[in-house]
């Protein structure tokens, strides 16, 4: 009679199941009462091309003249392996063989499992930790012969073909080393750079004659912004002119007296007095000039003794103007505020828990909340005090502002780097999910994906360090991994029903 391979496999599976079932009965095994019905089900499954299962619902494995059933028993306090052996069609009594198993989990070192004899078979000493996703080898020694039986287990595998992966735009890529910069995000506000902001006051009282600049205008250092008529300035210039005239007279007198003394016409005392008067005139002139220089003023023509020009202290922008022509101003009134907006400050609110990581010199990326814009800067200052009410401190970030985009008063968010280093294994941040209280990454396995528990480390929003659970080169679902998670949820719901 001609039989195809499928029929031959079915008959072989039926004979193997029969041998194992007979052994279980003879040696008090834990075969289920409905073994006959299960035998029929297994035979039907084998005939349909499905992987047949043994009387205990486990995998049927064979090597040479050795047949065995491997069961993952999850009914007790912890999952354990159970093995039922048959050699040359005859059951092997519990304890009649030595068994060990080596499990190779994705991203982990091989794990050695030992077995002990129990009623009806042999069971693993240690619990089999989840996830039950591994490739393994059973090492069996029966009598003088040793066997190596490979097996694999993909419990909870999400079935997805290559075509389905492509259709759902799931990007599979390998875990690789990466340079990760961890950071903390803090809110803040853009402010003037106080080191480059000046509140301009007249320093002398007077009446405004003219104003040369407008609000928002850019000015250069030394540029005249306003002119004031001041009696105080007129007095200072008059004092300087008087001192200069006395100095000129003293020089003339000194020159004459020196000549007469040298010609022995006048007494030496007259010469010495003239020299002393010259020195005093020089000091008085110098002092009068210094007083004018203190106000940034110089000597002027007789018709402009009272005029005082207010000049820009540095290159910047007029951000406030409190002056108009004809207005009387006091010497301490702020009439202009000039700020150099090529750099600005961002003041950040730092909670107490982040003070140990936000440090002076740390790099920061500043993002506006009102529009799409970002800039880089450095933390230049962290306050030593924590607010009594807010329990927060203040940090300052210096931000370059060459185009003037960052205007004081804008709200922004600072991404402050707290640590930067190279990590041996990293995955895309969108690949990391929370599943049943565990952090997982979906690994690519033949025919689909499995949820691999991982321990994460540093993260910069783009990549996440994997401290435990994966090795470099393991392929995982990156973009589109939410689809895999959704399929996992569907499978769980179906199992529940």
C-alpha positions in Angstrom: 0.0 0.0 0.0 1.4 3.4 -0.9 1.5 6.0 1.9 2.6 9.6 1.6 4.9 11.2 4.2 2.0 12.9 6.0 0.3 9.6 6.7 3.6 7.9 7.7 4.2 10.8 10.3 0.6 10.4 11.7 1.1 6.6 12.1 4.5 7.1 13.8 3.0 9.7 16.2 0.1 7.4 17.1 2.6 4.5 17.9 4.7 6.9 20.0 1.7 8.2 21.9 0.5 4.6 22.5 3.9 3.6 23.9 4.0 6.6 26.3 0.4 6.1 27.4 1.0 2.4 28.1 4.0 3.2 30.1 2.1 5.8 32.2 -0.5 3.1 33.0 2.0 0.4 33.9 4.2 2.6 36.1 1.5 4.7 37.8 2.0 7.8 35.7 -0.3 10.8 35.9 -2.0 10.1 32.6 -5.4 11.8 32.5 -8.5 9.6 32.7 -9.6 10.7 29.3 -6.4 9.4 27.7 -8.3 7.4 25.1 -10.1 10.5 23.9 -6.9 12.5 24.0 -5.2 9.8 22.0 -7.9 10.2 19.3 -7.5 14.0 19.4 -3.7 13.7 19.1 -4.0 11.3 16.2 -6.5 13.6 14.5 -4.1 16.6 15.0 -1.2 14.5 13.6 -3.2 13.6 10.6 -4.0 17.2 10.0 -0.2 18.1 10.1 -0.2 19.8 13.5 2.5 19.1 16.1 1.0 16.2 18.2 1.0 16.4 22.0 1.5 13.7 24.6 -0.9 12.3 27.2 0.1 15.2 29.5 -0.3 17.9 26.9 3.4 18.3 26.4 5.8 18.3 23.4 6.6 14.9 22.0 10.4 14.6 21.3 12.5 11.7 20.0 16.2 10.9 19.5 17.3 7.6 18.1 15.6 4.9 20.3 14.6 7.5 23.0 11.1 9.0 23.1 10.0 11.6 25.6 7.2 14.0 26.5 8.3 17.5 27.8 5.6 19.3 29.8 5.6 22.8 31.3 3.4 22.4 34.3 2.0 25.7 35.4 -0.5 24.3 37.9 1.6 24.6 41.0 3.1 27.5 42.9 5.7 27.9 40.2 6.0 26.6 36.6 8.3 23.5 36.3 9.3 21.1 33.6 8.2 17.5 33.7 9.7 14.8 31.5 8.3 11.3 30.8 10.7 8.9 29.1 10.3 5.8 26.9 13.2 3.8 25.4 12.7 1.4 22.6 9.0 1.7 23.2 9.3 0.8 26.8 8.7 3.3 29.6 11.8 4.4 31.6 11.1 4.3 35.3 11.5 7.6 37.3 15.1 7.7 38.4 16.2 5.4 35.6 17.8 8.2 33.7 19.8 11.4 34.4 18.4 14.6 32.8 19.6 18.2 32.6 18.3 21.0 30.3 20.1 24.0 29.0 17.9 27.0 28.2 19.0 29.8 25.9 16.8 32.9 26.4 17.1 35.9 24.1 19.7 38.3 25.4 20.6 36.2 28.4 23.3 33.7 29.4 22.5 30.0 29.1 20.6 28.6 32.1 21.2 25.0 33.4 18.2 23.1 34.7 18.5 19.9 36.7 15.8 17.2 37.2 14.8 14.9 40.1 12.6 11.8 40.1 9.0 12.3 41.0 5.9 10.1 40.9 5.5 9.1 37.3 8.4 11.0 35.8 11.1 13.6 36.4 10.6 17.2 37.3 13.0 20.3 37.3 14.4 21.3 40.6 14.1 25.0 39.9 11.1 26.9 38.7 11.0 28.0 35.0 10.9 31.7 35.1 8.8 33.7 32.7 8.8 34.5 29.9 8.7 31.0 28.6 10.6 31.9 25.4 13.8 30.0 24.8 15.6 27.4 22.8 16.8 24.4 24.8 18.6 21.1 24.8 17.7 18.1 27.0 20.8 16.1 27.9 19.6 12.5 28.8 21.8 9.7 30.0 20.1 6.3 30.2 22.3 3.4 30.9 25.6 3.8 29.0 24.1 5.9 26.3 23.8 9.7 26.2 21.2 11.7 24.2 21.0 15.3 23.2 17.4 16.4 22.4 16.8 19.9 21.1 13.5 21.7 21.7 12.1 25.2 21.7 9.3 27.0 23.4 7.6 30.3 22.4 4.8 30.7 24.9 2.8 33.8 24.2 4.2 34.3 20.7 2.3 36.9 18.6 1.8 35.3 15.2 2.7 37.7 12.4 4.0 36.7 9.0 6.6 38.8 7.1 3.8 40.0 4.8 1.7 41.2 7.8 4.8 42.9 9.3 5.3 44.8 6.1 1.6 45.6 5.6 1.5 47.1 9.1 4.6 49.2 8.6 6.4 47.5 11.5 10.1 48.3 11.4 12.4 45.6 12.7 15.9 46.6 13.6 18.8 45.3 15.7 19.7 46.4 19.2 22.9 48.4 19.0 25.3 50.4 21.1 24.5 54.1 21.3 25.5 57.4 23.0 22.7 58.5 25.2 22.2 61.8 26.9 19.8 61.7 29.8 18.0 64.9 30.7 15.4 66.6 32.8 12.7 68.9 31.4 11.9 72.0 33.4 9.7 75.0 32.7 11.0 78.6 32.6 10.7 82.1 31.1 13.0 84.1 28.8 14.4 87.2 30.5 16.8 90.0 29.7 20.5 89.3 30.2 21.0 91.4 33.3 24.7 91.5 32.6 24.0 93.3 29.3 21.1 95.4 30.3 21.5 99.1 31.4 19.0 101.4 33.1 20.2 104.8 31.8 19.7 107.9 34.1 20.7 111.5 33.3 22.9 111.9 36.4 22.2 115.6 36.3 18.8 117.3 36.6 17.6 119.4 33.7 15.1 119.9 30.8 15.1 117.7 27.8 16.0 119.6 24.6 15.8 116.7 22.2 15.4 112.9 22.0 17.3 111.2 19.2 16.1 107.5 19.5 12.8 105.7 19.5 11.6 102.7 21.5 12.8 99.4 20.0 15.6 101.2 18.0 19.1 99.6 17.9 21.9 101.8 19.1 25.6 101.7 19.0 28.0 102.4 21.9 28.5 106.1 22.4 25.5 107.1 20.2 23.7 110.2 21.4 20.2 109.3 22.6 19.0 112.6 24.1 20.2 116.1 24.9 19.4 117.9 28.2 19.9 121.5 29.2 21.2 121.5 32.8 22.4 124.4 35.0 24.5 122.0 36.9 26.4 121.1 33.8 26.8 124.8 32.9 28.3 125.4 36.4 30.7 122.5 35.9 31.9 123.7 32.5 32.2 127.3 33.9 34.4 126.0 36.7 36.5 124.2 34.1 36.9 127.3 32.0 37.8 129.4 35.0 40.4 126.9 36.1 41.9 126.7 32.6 42.2 130.6 32.5 43.8 130.6 35.9 46.2 127.9 34.7 47.2 130.0 31.7 47.9 133.0 33.9 49.9 130.9 36.3 52.0 129.5 33.5 52.8 133.0 32.2 53.6 134.3 35.7 55.8 131.3 36.4 57.7 131.8 33.2 58.4 135.4 33.9 59.4 134.9 37.5 61.7 132.1 36.5 63.5 134.3 34.0 63.9 137.2 36.4 65.3 134.9 39.1 67.7 133.3 36.7 68.9 136.9 35.7 69.2 137.7 39.4 66.7 140.5 39.0 64.0 139.2 41.4 64.2 137.2 44.6 64.0 133.4 44.6 61.0 133.6 46.9 58.9 135.2 44.1 60.0 132.4 41.7 59.0 129.7 44.3 55.6 131.4 44.9 54.9 131.5 41.1 55.8 127.8 40.8 53.5 126.9 43.7 50.6 128.9 42.1 51.2 127.0 38.8 50.9 123.6 40.6 47.7 124.6 42.3 46.2 125.9 39.0 47.1 122.6 37.3 45.4 120.6 40.1 42.3 122.8 40.0 42.0 122.4 36.2 42.5 118.6 36.4 39.8 118.3 39.1 37.3 120.4 37.1 38.0 118.2 34.0 37.5 115.0 36.1 34.2 116.2 37.3 32.9 116.6 33.7 34.4 113.2 32.7 32.5 111.6 35.6 29.3 112.6 33.8 30.6 111.5 30.4 30.7 115.2 29.3 33.4 117.3 27.8 34.1 121.0 27.6 31.8 122.9 25.2 31.6 126.2 23.4 30.4 129.2 25.4 26.9 129.0 23.9 26.5 125.3 24.8 27.7 125.3 28.4 24.4 123.8 29.7 24.0 121.1 27.1 24.5 117.5 28.3 24.3 114.6 25.8 23.1 111.1 27.0 24.9 108.4 25.1 24.4 104.6 24.7 26.5 102.6 27.1 27.0 99.7 24.6 25.5 98.2 21.5 21.9 97.2 22.1 18.2 97.9 21.7 16.1 100.5 23.4 13.6 98.3 25.3 12.1 101.1 27.5 11.9 104.9 27.0 10.6 107.3 29.6 11.6 110.7 28.2 10.1 113.4 25.9 11.3 116.8 24.6 10.5 119.6 27.0 10.2 117.4 30.0 12.0 118.2 33.2 14.0 115.2 34.5 15.7 114.4 37.8 19.2 113.2 38.0 18.1 109.6 39.1 15.2 109.0 36.9 15.5 106.0 34.5 14.9 107.5 31.1 16.1 104.6 28.9 16.6 100.9 29.3 19.1 99.5 26.8 19.6 95.7 26.5 22.0 93.7 24.3 19.6 91.0 23.0 22.2 89.0 21.2 22.0 86.8 24.3 19.2 86.3 26.7 18.6 84.4 30.0 16.1 81.6 30.6 15.2 81.4 34.3 14.2 77.8 35.1 12.3 76.6 38.2 14.1 73.6 39.6 12.3 71.2 42.0 14.3 70.1 45.1 14.5 66.5 43.7 16.4 67.7 40.6 18.9 69.9 42.3 21.4 67.1 42.5 21.4 66.7 38.7 21.0 70.2 37.4 24.6 71.6 37.6 26.4 74.7 36.4 27.9 74.1 33.0 25.4 71.5 31.9 24.2 71.7 28.3 20.6 72.6 27.7 18.2 72.7 24.8 15.5 75.4 25.1 12.2 75.0 23.3 9.5 77.7 23.0 6.0 76.7 24.0 4.2 79.3 21.8 5.9 78.4 18.5 8.3 75.9 16.9 11.8 77.1 17.8 14.7 75.8 19.8 18.2 76.9 20.8 21.1 75.5 22.8 22.7 77.0 25.9 24.5 76.3 29.1 23.5 76.5 32.8 25.4 79.4 34.1 23.9 79.6 37.6 21.9 77.6 40.1 20.7 79.4 43.2 21.9 78.2 46.6 18.6 78.8 48.2 15.2 77.0 48.0 12.0 79.0 48.2 10.3 78.5 51.5 6.8 78.4 49.9 7.6 76.7 46.6 10.5 74.4 47.7 12.1 75.1 44.3 15.4 76.8 43.3 16.2 79.0 40.3 18.6 78.1 37.5 19.8 80.4 34.7 20.6 79.3 31.2 22.4 81.7 28.8 20.9 81.4 25.3 22.4 82.8 22.1 19.8 85.0 20.3 21.4 86.3 17.1 18.2 86.6 15.2 16.2 88.1 18.1 13.6 85.2 18.1 13.9 84.8 21.9 12.0 87.7 23.4 11.9 88.4 27.1 8.6 87.2 28.6 8.3 84.1 26.4 7.5 80.8 28.2 9.8 77.9 27.3 10.9 74.4 28.3 14.5 73.6 29.1 15.8 70.1 28.3 18.9 70.0 30.6 21.4 67.2 30.2 22.2 65.4 33.4 24.4 62.6 32.1 25.9 61.5 28.7 27.7 58.2 28.0 28.0 55.3 25.6 25.9 52.3 26.4 26.4 48.8 24.9 22.8 48.0 24.2 20.0 50.5 23.3 16.7 50.4 21.5 14.4 52.9 20.0 12.3 54.7 22.7 9.1 53.8 20.9 9.9 50.1 21.2 9.6 50.0 25.0 6.2 49.2 26.4 4.6 48.3 29.7 2.8 45.0 29.7 1.2 43.3 32.7 3.3 45.4 35.0 6.6 44.7 33.2 8.7 46.7 30.9 9.0 44.8 27.6 10.4 44.9 24.1 8.9 42.8 21.3 11.6 40.6 19.9 11.4 39.2 16.4 11.2 35.4 16.3 10.4 33.0 13.5 6.7 33.5 12.6 6.1 36.5 14.9 7.2 38.4 18.0 7.5 37.7 21.7 7.4 40.1 24.6 10.9 40.2 26.2 11.1 41.7 29.7 13.9 44.1 30.0 15.5 46.4 32.6 16.0 49.9 31.2 18.6 52.6 32.1 19.4 56.0 30.5 17.0 57.6 28.1 17.2 60.7 25.9 13.7 60.5 24.4 15.0 58.8 21.2 16.9 55.8 22.6 16.6 53.8 25.8 19.5 51.9 27.4 18.8 48.2 28.0 20.6 47.1 31.1 19.3 43.6 31.2 17.3 41.4 28.9 18.8 42.0 25.4 22.2 41.6 23.7 23.5 43.6 20.7 22.2 42.3 17.4 18.8 41.0 18.7 16.1 42.2 16.3 13.1 43.9 17.8 9.9 45.8 16.7 10.8 49.6 16.7 8.4 51.8 14.7 5.0 50.2 14.6 5.5 48.2 17.8 2.1 49.4 19.0 0.5 47.1 16.4 2.4 44.2 17.9 1.1 45.2 21.4 -2.4 45.4 20.1 -2.1 41.9 18.6 -0.9 40.7 21.9 -4.0 42.1 23.6 -6.3 40.5 21.1 -4.6 37.1 21.7 -5.0 37.5 25.5 -8.7 38.4 25.1 -9.3 35.3 22.9 -7.5 33.1 25.5 -9.7 34.5 28.2 -12.8 33.5 26.3 
